[in-house]
Every structure is written in C-alpha cells, then in structure tokens.
C-alpha cells in the first residue's frame, strides 16, 4: 500500500546510519522487501485481532445486557455469600418487598437476613452445599407479618473461589394457588366419587387416566389398579377371553369409545356389556364424550351404570303392559272369535237336520215294491212298500244347494278362528333372550289381526308391506308390543276425532320398507293429531292425553325403550293437529358385528 515506500525508506535510512560504508544497500533489497512484507502481515493480523476484540466486546456487552435482562425478569433475591457467611453481593431487582426494612445487606452476615425463624435452616443449607458442591433447594416460611409468607431457597456452589449463590423467591401466591387447586381437585373428586354412575376418563389410546369410585366398584377393581389399564379390557365385545384389550380394526366402527376418539363426536347413550374383574358380564348403559386439549382430541370420558335391575323391571313392566294389552283386547278377540263361531254353530245344526232328512230320503229310496220291509230307523216309522218318500223333491234341491254353502261358510269360520288363534299365539309367544331373524311383515299382520276389534269400528286399515323385506334380527315379542301400541293409539286418535260415527270412518295405513340397511315401518292415521307442545313428552312414562281408564301412559315409553335401547333403532313422529300422525320405526337389518364386517 501507500505506507510501504515510506516504511521502506525509514528502514533504509536507519540502516545507512548504522551500517555506513558497509555493503551496498542494493544488495539488501530482497531482505528489506521481506521485512516490509512481514510488517504488512503483522499489520493485517493486528487489524484482525482488533476487529475480533471489538466484536467480542460487543458480544460480551450484549450478553451482559441479556443476562441482566434475564436477572431483572427473575422474581428472585440473589445473594453472593463468602466463606465467612457474609453477603458479598445482593441483587434484588423486582423483589424489594422481600427486603422491606433491610435494604442494604452487603457486608452483613447471613444472620441479618429478614427471615429470623429460618436462619438456622438457611445456614445449614449453605454448609451442605459447600461440603457437597451440589445445589439444593428447600422451602421455608416467614412469620411476623400480616400473613405467613412462603419462600423457596436455591443454593448453588460457584466454581471460582469460595462463593456460594443463594436465590430466594416468594412463592406464597403459587403455593396458595396450588393449595386452592388441590382443594378444588379434592372437592371434584368427592363430587365424582359421590355420583352413582361410573365415570371413566381415558387418553387417546384408551388407557385409564381417571376413574371414580362407582366405576371401580361396578367392575370390581380398586381405583389404583385401574389407572393405566385399557378400558377395552372391561368391554365384553372388545376384549379377549383372558381379559386383555382386543380391538381389531373391523370392530373399531362398533366401539363407541373408538368412534368418539377418532371423530371427536360425542356418542349418545347406548347399551354395552361390561365385564367385572372375574369375567362376569353385566349390561350397562353408557355414553362417551371426547375431551379436548388445545383444540385436539386428548381423550374421552365414559359415563355408565349397571342396568341389570332396570332391565329386569323393564321386562316385568313390558310383560305387565303385554298382559294389560291382552286383557284390553280380550273382549275384542272374544267377539272376533264369537262371530264365526256363531254362524259355524248354526251351520252345524243345519247340517245335522239336513243329514237326518237326507237319511230318511235315502232309506225310503232303497225300499223297492215287493221287497222285504227294511227295519225302521230309530225314531222313525216304517212307511211301508210303495209309500211316497217323506221329503219332497223341492226340499232335496234346497238341501243340495244349501249344504255345500253351509260347509264352505263353516270352513271359512274355522279358518278365521284358526287365524285369530295363531296370531294370538304368535303375538304372545314368550320369545328368546337373543335376537333372531324374523319376518316383520307377518308380525305386523298378526298384530293387525289381534287388534282388529280396536280399529274396525272407527277406521279402515290398509297394509302396504314390502314383499322383498328381508328377515330382521330382533326381539319379535317386544316389537309386536310396539306395533300394537302404535295401531291402538291410531285407533284411539280416530275415535277421539269421529266419536265412533261410522259415516266418519278414519284411515290407518301400515307400511314396511327396506331403506339403506334399515327396516322402516310406518303407522299413519288421519286422526286428531298431537299438539306441538306435547310432542316432546309423548315418550315420558305415565304421560297420556287419553281419558282416565283409556291408557296408562306406558305404551310409547315402552315402545321408545324397545326400539332405541334394545334394538339400537330409532322412532320418530310427525304430527299435525287435525291432520293426523305418522310414527316411523327404524330397525337395523343386520347385527352390529355384521354391519361392521
């Protein structure tokens, strides 16, 4: 650079002064050039070192500011303590409240700290850190103020010298908050443990994170034994024989817990079978609600209760309601049977008398003139040979015409009685404990038959049954009761509208269809309808709009329980006052495991 000739000239002048008449300076040119280059390199290194020092100083300054900012943000009192337990430094930043009344602690012994009741604990902690060279922390309390305060002390050894750092933080608010949270948690635990329903909390994988006392008692485990255990071990349909959780991929769609965790959508109340500790199954009514953390599904809460006793009572109630229905229908059924029986009896008498007349005629015709007289029949006189037959030809023609008609009428009456008896038998069959495939169309026909006397005076009834409807897995006796309740209710609605006047006959229509994997049965009438304010109550037990003695208010409540709880179906109603009502019952065409396959 421009400094090199000047530096070279200065070096040359110094050499002339010292070397004088010694070798020619031209011979020293290479040496001088090398020295000049060495100086240049030294200048570059110097510049780099100066730059590095400048940058390091800036970094150190920035780091210092950052450290001070961090320390200023810490709600700690920071003390430097020497080997003689004297305070060398004190940085309080935003913790002046701790030093109220003793603002200057530098140079003072540790015993001057404003915590008289905890000095011994503090000194013991400092001695322990000096001896072990390991940090420790502990809490202590300060007394004497308006309220007790709680502090946390952290004592840290310093590698340089015999200095020990002590950080003191006021944790009174935090501890009180923690105590309040613990009290709140204990209260919530007490409330949850007081609930009769089992309440079971699980994470995304189904592992138990919380369970109340009722849930543990229902499955026969201790609460502590259930934490971490997969809830699917307690489900009859989702567990292996040895109690291990087993949720194959094809069963995930049938498991309400899996569905709630996967979709984040609550699963409504449904019937599930749980397992007790020793494998005994029990029916439970359960619902599943997902829980969220930061907008993501974090787990679920399963609420369930043992419905064994409820099912027993429902069975008894259903049986009682069935008996009530049979009793209610008994007079009508007797009338339905009496009508064909009456004309059947009349025809039998007619056939008896006709047979007697024909017998006399035949016996008379068998006697020829000049032959021996046949013996007289019991109760008749021997007319003798050549006597005119006692039955005129006109009467014979009448008998030949009427006897076949009487026989046909009798057969028709017997068929009608047989149909009624068979329908009554199938309607009141005790049924099975498991769902079996059933022809619902035939079940509907049977119900229409046994209820005929209830509707025939107020309505005409049309059946529009799908001949292609497949067999439906169900409890047919229970569904018979549902169909009977709906048809009888329709008849009563028409009776209320028309007061039984034949010129104002109403209309009942019963249809069956197969719709998207469901058997759909509709019972419609053009009766008086249900007011909108009462639609929400029609499935409530003992709610009825009928006159006293006309109904107990159990019919639709039982129908809802049978369809929704026992068959996992739906029952809906549409009604308009003065226009009529339509009930729609939907029953799955396949069992849950078959639907999931």
C-alpha positions in Angstrom: 0.0 0.0 0.0 1.0 3.7 0.2 2.6 3.1 3.6 5.1 0.5 2.2 7.6 3.0 0.4 7.6 5.2 3.5 8.2 2.3 5.8 10.9 1.0 3.4 12.6 4.5 3.3 12.6 4.8 7.1 14.2 1.3 7.3 16.8 2.2 4.7 17.8 5.4 6.5 18.2 3.6 9.8 20.4 1.0 8.1 22.6 3.7 6.5 23.1 5.3 9.8 24.1 2.1 11.4 25.9 0.4 8.5 27.5 3.4 7.0 30.1 2.2 4.4 29.3 -1.4 4.7 27.7 -3.4 1.8 25.7 -1.7 -0.9 22.2 -1.2 0.1 21.0 -2.6 -3.2 22.2 -6.0 -2.1 19.9 -5.7 0.8 16.8 -5.0 -1.3 15.4 -8.5 -1.1 15.9 -8.5 2.7 14.2 -5.2 3.0 11.3 -6.4 0.9 10.9 -9.4 3.1 10.9 -7.3 6.2 8.4 -5.0 4.7 6.1 -7.9 3.9 6.4 -9.2 7.4 5.4 -5.8 8.7 2.4 -5.9 6.4 1.3 -9.3 7.6 1.7 -8.1 11.2 -0.5 -5.1 10.4 -3.2 -7.4 9.0 -3.1 -9.7 12.0 -3.3 -6.7 14.2 -6.3 -5.3 12.4 -8.0 -8.8 12.6 -7.2 -9.0 16.3 -8.6 -5.5 16.9 -11.7 -6.4 14.9 -12.2 -9.6 16.8 -11.7 -7.8 20.1 -14.2 -5.2 19.0 -16.8 -7.9 18.1 -16.1 -9.8 21.3 -16.6 -6.7 23.3 -19.9 -6.1 21.6 -20.9 -9.8 22.2 -19.9 -9.6 25.8 -21.8 -6.3 26.2 -24.9 -7.8 24.5 -24.6 -11.0 26.6 -24.2 -8.9 29.7 -27.3 -6.9 28.8 -29.2 -10.1 28.1 -28.1 -11.6 31.4 -29.1 -8.5 33.2 -32.5 -8.5 31.5 -33.0 -12.2 32.4 -32.0 -11.5 36.0 -34.2 -8.5 36.1 -37.1 -10.7 34.9 -36.5 -13.2 37.7 -38.6 -12.6 40.8 -35.6 -13.7 42.9 -33.4 -12.2 45.6 -29.8 -13.2 44.5 -27.2 -13.2 47.2 -23.4 -13.9 47.0 -22.1 -15.4 50.2 -18.4 -15.8 51.1 -16.7 -18.5 53.2 -17.4 -16.5 56.4 -21.2 -16.3 55.7 -21.0 -12.7 54.8 -23.0 -11.2 51.9 -20.7 -10.0 49.2 -23.4 -9.0 46.7 -27.1 -8.5 46.7 -29.3 -8.1 43.6 -32.9 -7.7 44.4 -34.3 -6.3 41.1 -38.2 -6.6 41.4 -38.1 -8.2 44.9 -37.8 -5.2 47.1 -40.8 -6.5 49.1 -38.5 -9.2 50.5 -36.0 -6.7 51.8 -38.5 -4.3 53.4 -36.8 -2.7 56.4 -33.3 -4.0 55.4 -32.5 -2.5 52.0 -28.6 -2.8 52.4 -27.3 -6.3 53.1 -23.9 -6.1 51.5 -21.1 -6.8 54.0 -23.6 -8.1 56.6 -23.7 -11.7 57.9 -26.4 -14.1 56.7 -28.0 -13.9 60.1 -29.2 -10.4 59.2 -31.5 -11.7 56.5 -35.1 -10.7 57.3 -36.1 -14.3 58.0 -35.4 -14.8 61.7 -37.3 -18.0 62.1 -35.4 -19.7 59.2 -31.8 -18.6 59.6 -30.7 -21.9 61.0 -32.3 -23.7 58.0 -30.5 -21.3 55.6 -27.1 -21.7 57.2 -27.4 -25.5 57.3 -28.2 -25.4 53.6 -25.2 -23.2 52.8 -22.9 -25.5 54.8 -24.3 -28.6 53.0 -23.7 -27.0 49.5 -20.1 -26.1 50.5 -19.4 -29.6 51.6 -21.1 -31.5 48.7 -20.6 -28.9 45.9 -24.1 -29.8 44.8 -27.0 -27.4 44.5 -30.0 -27.9 46.8 -33.5 -26.2 47.2 -35.9 -26.0 50.1 -38.9 -24.0 51.2 -39.2 -22.0 54.4 -41.8 -19.8 56.0 -41.5 -16.2 57.3 -43.6 -15.2 60.3 -44.4 -11.9 61.9 -46.2 -10.2 59.0 -49.9 -9.7 58.5 -49.9 -13.2 56.9 -47.5 -16.0 56.7 -45.3 -15.9 53.6 -43.6 -18.9 51.9 -40.2 -18.7 50.2 -38.2 -21.1 48.0 -34.4 -21.0 48.5 -32.0 -22.4 45.9 -28.3 -22.6 46.9 -25.7 -23.1 44.2 -21.9 -23.6 44.5 -19.7 -21.3 42.4 -16.6 -22.9 40.8 -14.4 -19.9 41.3 -13.4 -19.0 44.9 -15.4 -20.0 47.9 -18.5 -18.0 46.9 -22.0 -19.5 47.2 -25.0 -18.2 45.4 -28.4 -18.2 47.1 -31.6 -17.4 45.2 -34.7 -16.6 47.3 -38.2 -16.4 45.6 -41.5 -15.5 47.2 -43.8 -18.5 46.3 -46.7 -17.5 48.6 -49.1 -16.9 45.8 -48.1 -20.0 43.9 -48.4 -22.2 47.0 -51.8 -20.7 47.9 -52.9 -21.3 44.3 -51.6 -24.9 44.4 -53.4 -25.4 47.7 -56.6 -24.0 46.2 -56.2 -26.2 43.2 -55.7 -29.2 45.4 -58.7 -28.3 47.5 -60.7 -27.9 44.3 -59.4 -31.2 43.0 -60.4 -32.9 46.3 -63.8 -31.3 46.0 -64.3 -32.5 42.5 -63.0 -36.0 43.4 -65.6 -36.0 46.3 -68.3 -35.0 43.9 -67.4 -37.5 41.3 -67.0 -40.3 43.9 -70.5 -39.4 45.2 -72.0 -40.0 41.8 -73.8 -43.3 41.4 -72.8 -43.5 37.7 -69.4 -44.8 36.8 -67.2 -42.0 35.4 -64.1 -43.2 33.5 -61.5 -40.9 31.8 -59.2 -42.3 29.1 -56.5 -40.9 26.9 -56.3 -41.2 23.1 -55.2 -44.8 23.3 -57.9 -45.8 25.7 -55.6 -46.0 28.8 -57.3 -45.1 32.0 -56.3 -41.7 33.5 -59.1 -41.2 35.9 -61.9 -43.4 37.4 -64.3 -42.6 40.1 -65.2 -45.0 43.0 -68.5 -46.0 41.5 -66.9 -47.1 38.2 -64.3 -49.2 40.1 -67.0 -50.8 42.2 -69.1 -51.6 39.2 -66.2 -53.6 37.6 -64.9 -55.0 40.8 -61.5 -53.3 40.9 -59.6 -50.9 43.1 -59.2 -47.4 41.7 -55.4 -47.6 41.9 -55.4 -50.9 39.9 -57.4 -49.3 37.0 -55.1 -46.4 36.4 -53.2 -47.1 33.2 -55.3 -50.1 32.3 -57.0 -50.0 28.9 -60.8 -49.6 29.2 -61.4 -52.0 26.4 -60.4 -54.8 28.8 -63.7 -54.1 30.6 -65.9 -54.3 27.5 -67.3 -57.7 26.7 -67.4 -57.1 22.9 -63.9 -55.6 22.7 -61.9 -57.9 25.0 -60.2 -61.3 24.6 -61.1 -64.2 26.7 -58.2 -63.6 29.1 -59.3 -60.0 29.7 -56.7 -58.4 27.5 -57.7 -55.5 25.4 -58.6 -56.6 21.9 -60.0 -54.0 19.4 -59.5 -55.4 15.9 -59.7 -53.0 13.1 -63.1 -54.4 12.0 -64.5 -53.7 15.4 -63.4 -50.1 15.8 -66.5 -48.9 14.0 -68.7 -50.7 16.5 -66.8 -49.4 19.6 -68.4 -46.1 20.8 -65.1 -45.2 22.6 -63.0 -45.7 19.4 -65.5 -43.7 17.4 -65.6 -40.8 19.8 -61.8 -40.7 19.9 -61.5 -40.9 16.2 -64.2 -38.4 15.2 -64.3 -36.1 18.2 -68.1 -36.5 18.3 -70.0 -37.5 21.4 -71.5 -41.0 21.4 -75.1 -41.0 22.7 -76.4 -43.3 25.3 -76.4 -46.9 24.2 -76.4 -50.4 25.7 -73.0 -52.1 26.2 -71.9 -55.2 28.1 -69.1 -54.6 30.6 -67.0 -57.3 32.4 -66.3 -57.5 36.1 -62.9 -58.4 37.4 -63.6 -62.1 37.3 -65.1 -62.1 33.9 -68.8 -61.8 34.8 -70.7 -59.7 32.2 -73.3 -57.2 33.1 -75.4 -54.9 30.9 -74.6 -51.2 31.2 -76.0 -48.0 29.7 -73.1 -45.8 28.6 -72.3 -42.6 26.8 -68.9 -41.3 25.6 -67.9 -37.6 25.4 -64.5 -36.6 23.9 -62.2 -34.3 25.8 -60.0 -31.6 24.1 -56.6 -30.1 24.8 -55.6 -27.1 22.6 -58.2 -27.9 20.1 -57.2 -31.5 19.7 -59.0 -34.6 21.0 -57.0 -35.6 24.1 -59.2 -38.5 25.4 -62.7 -39.2 26.4 -65.0 -39.5 29.4 -67.1 -42.6 29.6 -70.2 -42.5 31.8 -72.0 -45.7 32.5 -74.2 -47.5 35.0 -75.3 -51.1 35.6 -78.8 -51.6 34.2 -79.4 -55.2 35.3 -82.1 -54.2 37.7 -83.5 -51.7 35.3 -83.7 -54.4 32.6 -85.4 -56.7 35.0 -88.0 -54.1 35.8 -88.4 -53.2 32.2 -89.1 -56.8 31.4 -91.6 -57.0 34.2 -93.2 -53.8 33.0 -93.2 -55.0 29.4 -94.9 -58.2 30.5 -97.4 -56.3 32.6 -98.1 -54.0 29.7 -98.4 -57.0 27.4 -100.9 -58.6 29.8 -102.7 -55.3 30.0 -102.9 -55.2 26.2 -104.1 -58.8 26.1 -106.7 -58.0 28.7 -107.7 -54.9 26.8 -108.0 -56.9 23.6 -109.6 -60.0 25.2 -113.2 -58.8 24.8 -112.5 -57.8 21.2 -110.8 -61.1 20.4 -113.6 -63.0 22.0 -116.0 -61.0 19.8 -113.9 -61.8 16.7 -113.9 -65.5 17.6 -117.6 -65.5 18.6 -118.9 -64.2 15.2 -117.6 -67.1 13.1 -118.3 -69.5 15.9 -121.9 -68.4 16.0 -122.6 -69.0 12.3 -120.5 -72.1 12.5 -122.8 -73.4 15.2 -125.9 -72.5 13.2 -124.5 -74.3 10.2 -123.7 -77.4 12.2 -127.3 -77.5 13.4 -128.5 -77.0 9.9 -126.2 -79.8 8.6 -127.5 -82.1 11.4 -131.1 -81.6 10.5 -130.3 -81.8 6.8 -128.5 -85.1 7.3 -131.5 -86.5 9.1 -133.8 -85.5 6.2 -131.4 -86.9 3.6 -131.0 -90.1 5.6 -134.8 -90.7 5.7 -135.0 -90.0 2.0 -132.2 -92.4 1.2 -133.6 -95.2 3.3 -137.0 -94.7 1.7 -135.5 -94.8 -1.8 -133.7 -98.0 -1.0 -137.1 -99.9 -0.5 -138.4 -101.4 -3.7 -142.1 -102.7 -4.2 -142.5 -106.4 -3.2 -139.2 -106.4 -1.2 -139.0 -107.1 2.4 -139.5 -104.1 4.6 -136.3 -102.7 5.9 -136.2 -102.1 9.6 -137.3 -98.8 10.7 -134.6 -96.3 11.8 -134.6 -95.4 15.4 -137.1 -92.6 15.9 -138.9 -93.2 12.6 -141.8 -95.2 11.4 -141.6 -97.7 8.6 -143.6 -96.1 5.7 -144.2 -99.5 4.1 -143.7 -100.5 0.5 -144.8 -98.2 -2.3 -145.1 -95.3 0.1 -144.3 -91.8 -1.2 -140.9 -90.5 0.1 -141.4 -88.2 3.1 -139.0 -85.5 1.6 -140.4 -83.6 -1.5 -138.1 -83.1 -4.5 -138.1 -79.4 -3.9 -136.7 -79.9 -0.4 -134.0 -82.2 -1.8 -132.9 -79.5 -4.3 -132.8 -76.9 -1.4 -130.6 -79.2 0.7 -128.3 -80.0 -2.2 -127.8 -76.2 -2.7 -127.5 -75.1 0.9 -125.4 -77.9 2.4 -122.3 -77.0 0.3 -122.7 -73.4 1.2 -123.0 -74.2 4.9 -119.9 -76.3 4.6 -118.0 -73.5 2.9 -119.1 -71.0 5.5 -118.1 -73.3 8.3 -114.7 -73.9 6.8 -114.3 -70.1 6.4 -115.3 -69.6 10.0 -112.9 -72.3 11.2 -110.1 -70.6 9.1 -110.9 -67.3 10.7 -110.8 -68.7 14.2 -107.6 -70.5 13.4 -106.1 -67.3 12.0 -107.0 -65.4 15.2 -105.7 -68.1 17.5 -102.5 -68.5 15.5 -102.0 -64.7 15.5 -102.7 -64.5 19.2 -100.3 -67.4 19.9 -97.5 -65.8 17.8 -98.2 -62.4 19.3 -97.9 -63.6 22.9 -95.1 -66.0 22.4 -92.5 -65.7 25.2 -89.7 -65.1 22.7 -86.0 -65.6 23.1 -83.2 -63.9 25.0 -81.3 -63.2 21.8 -82.2 -61.5 18.6 -83.3 -63.9 15.9 -84.2 -63.3 12.2 -88.0 -62.6 12.0 -90.5 -61.9 9.2 -91.7 -58.4 10.4 -94.4 -58.4 7.7 -96.0 -61.5 9.4 -95.5 -59.9 12.8 -97.4 -56.8 11.6 -100.2 -59.0 10.1 -100.6 -60.8 13.4 -100.8 -57.6 15.3 -103.4 -56.2 13.0 -105.4 -59.4 13.4 -105.4 -59.4 17.2 -106.2 -55.6 17.4 -109.0 -55.7 14.8 -111.8 -55.1 17.2 -109.9 -52.0 18.4 -109.9 -50.3 15.0 -112.6 -51.9 12.8 -115.4 -49.6 14.2 -113.5 -46.3 13.6 -111.2 -46.9 10.7 -110.3 -48.9 7.7 -106.8 -50.3 7.8 -104.5 -50.8 4.8 -101.4 -52.8 4.7 -98.6 -51.9 2.3 -95.9 -54.4 3.2 -92.7 -54.8 1.1 -92.6 -58.5 0.0 -88.9 -58.1 -0.5 -88.3 -57.1 3.1 -85.6 -59.4 4.4 -85.7 -61.2 7.8 -84.9 -58.7 10.6 -82.8 -59.7 13.7 -84.9 -58.6 16.6 -86.9 -59.5 19.7 -90.2 -60.0 17.9 -92.4 -60.2 21.0 -91.2 -56.7 22.0 -91.7 -55.3 18.5 -95.2 -56.9 18.5 -95.9 -54.8 21.5 -94.6 -51.7 19.8 -96.8 -52.2 16.7 -99.8 -52.9 18.9 -99.3 -49.7 20.8 -99.0 -47.7 17.6 -102.1 -49.2 16.0 -104.2 -48.9 19.1 -103.1 -45.3 19.6 -104.0 -44.6 16.0 -107.5 -46.1 16.5 -108.0 -44.1 19.7 -106.9 -40.9 17.9 -109.5 -41.6 15.2 -112.1 -42.4 17.8 -111.4 -39.1 19.5 -111.9 -37.3 16.2 -115.0 -39.1 15.0 -116.6 -40.2 18.2 -117.1 -43.6 16.6 -119.5 -42.5 13.9 -119.3 -45.0 11.0 -120.0 -42.3 8.4 -116.8 -40.6 9.6 -114.6 -43.6 9.4 -110.9 -42.8 9.5 -108.0 -44.4 7.8 -104.9 -46.2 9.2 -102.1 -47.2 7.0 -99.2 -49.5 7.9 -96.2 -49.8 5.6 -92.9 -51.6 5.6 -89.8 -50.9 3.5 -86.1 -51.7 3.3 -84.2 -48.4 3.4 -80.4 -48.1 3.4 -79.8 -51.1 5.7 -82.8 -50.4 7.9 -86.3 -51.9 8.1 -88.6 -49.0 8.2 -92.2 -49.4 9.5 -94.6 -46.5 9.4 -98.0 -46.3 11.1 -100.1 -43.4 9.9 -103.6 -42.2 10.8 -105.7 -39.2 9.9 -106.9 -38.7 13.4 -106.9 -35.7 15.7 -103.1 -35.2 15.8 -100.8 -34.3 18.7 -100.3 -30.7 19.8 -96.8 -29.4 19.3 -96.2 -28.6 22.9 -96.9 -32.3 23.8 -94.7 -33.9 21.2 -91.6 -33.6 23.5 -93.4 -35.5 26.3 -95.0 -38.4 24.5 -92.2 -40.9 25.4 -92.2 -39.9 29.1 -93.5 -42.6 31.4 -97.1 -42.1 32.6 -97.7 -39.2 30.1 -101.0 -39.6 28.3 -103.5 -37.4 26.6 -106.3 -40.1 26.8 -109.2 -40.1 29.2 -109.0 -41.8 32.5 -109.1 -45.5 32.1 -108.2 -45.4 28.5 -104.4 -45.7 28.9 -101.6 -45.8 31.5 -99.1 -43.6 29.6 -96.7 -46.6 29.4 -97.2 -47.6 25.7 -94.9 -45.1 23.9 -92.4 -45.1 26.8 -92.0 -48.8 26.4 -92.0 -48.5 22.6 -89.1 -46.0 22.7 -87.2 -48.2 25.1 -87.7 -51.3 23.0 -86.7 -49.6 19.7 -83.9 -47.4 20.8 -82.3 -49.3 23.7 -82.9 -52.9 22.8 -82.7 -52.7 19.0 -80.4 -49.6 18.6 -83.0 -48.3 16.2 -85.0 -45.0 16.0 -88.6 -44.0 16.5 -89.8 -40.6 15.1 -93.1 -38.9 15.0 -94.7 -36.3 12.7 -98.0 -34.9 13.7 -100.3 -32.0 12.8 -103.4 -31.2 14.8 -106.5 -32.1 12.8 -104.5 -33.8 10.1 -103.1 -36.9 11.7 -99.9 -38.5 12.9 -97.2 -40.7 11.5 -94.8 -42.8 13.6 -91.7 -44.2 11.9 -89.8 -47.1 13.4 -86.4 -48.0 12.0 -84.7 -51.3 13.0 -81.2 -52.3 11.7 -81.3 -55.1 9.1 -78.1 -56.5 10.4 -76.5 -57.1 13.8 -73.7 -54.6 14.8 -70.9 -57.1 14.1 -72.3 -57.9 10.7 -72.7 -54.2 9.9 -69.0 -53.6 10.8 -67.7 -56.5 8.8 
